[in-house]
């Protein structure tokens, strides 16, 4: 029996015939198992969705309660039988509620990691290595050039700039789910107790994180009346990257544009976005962390998806791991 007989890519996503379900399907299906709430993995319109309760809550916040006809939550580590297979969900360390999905069939196990990271994150559970025969890994930053610095070091860069330029607002671009809350939590951990201002698109998700026990401290909407730009002098304002290209960003006093992303390690990307203060903060593994994870799990095969597949495939081959790129469509680069 080949592994891809019971889990393989299709135009709709990874499909498991003996369980008759898809993992993170890109089109509406009858039964979907969802790893986490980012829009390229969690789409509305499925008949039935199985996910962690936090992922289901996030999907409801983003798409409405009717995003699927039926939803069912599953706790981490609990085995559930679906058709002829059993599945279990395990922490992925990516964002709140994110999970790896382990699929067990005839004594063998495939783990679909979804998106994951190994760095410590105060806003979600840490990645849990799961022994398996096949490990499906993302490859967002799967090039040796990507080696992410310590998160706290990057946050200190932001705080140093705030102290140096008290007359200017610092606008921090951060993806609305996961990255924004992580930036805020790291600021609190570093001792920053001032009010942090947030774009309206982040309010519901920040409120939800707070409801789940993630302390984000005092937050306030980043709104102002005409002629009151000075109100934000010295403030930290967090908003989605898309907001920095429109008139919303022009309301702040001589702002310093910061951007929290793993891609900020590429200077050209920072320059293209007009980023004055790049913050290298990623919710994905860097090159060394990808290699360390594969060595730790030590699977029989490694399947590689959405990212720099070629370099990681070659490394696996040189280190005696059978590897193959899945070339799944519909998954975006890190939209940070």
Buried (B, 14 or more C-beta within 10 A) or exposed (E): EEBBEBBBBBEBBBBBBBBBBBBBBBBBBEBBBBBBBBBBBBBBBBEBBBBBBBBBBBBBBBBEEEBBEEBEBBEBEEEBEBBEBBBBBBBBBBBBBBBBBBBBBEEBBBBBBBBBBBBEBBBBBEBBBBEBBBBBBBBBBBBEEBEBEEBEEBBEBBBEBBEEBEEBBBBBBBBBBBBBBBBBBBBBEBEBEEEBBBBEBBEEBBEBBBEBEBEBBEBEEBEBEEEEBEBBBBBBBBBBBBBBEEEBBEBBBEBBBBBBBBBBBBEEBBEEBEBBBBBBBBBBBBBBBBBBBBEEBEBEBBBBBBBBBEBBBEBBEEEEBEBBBBEBEBBEBBBB
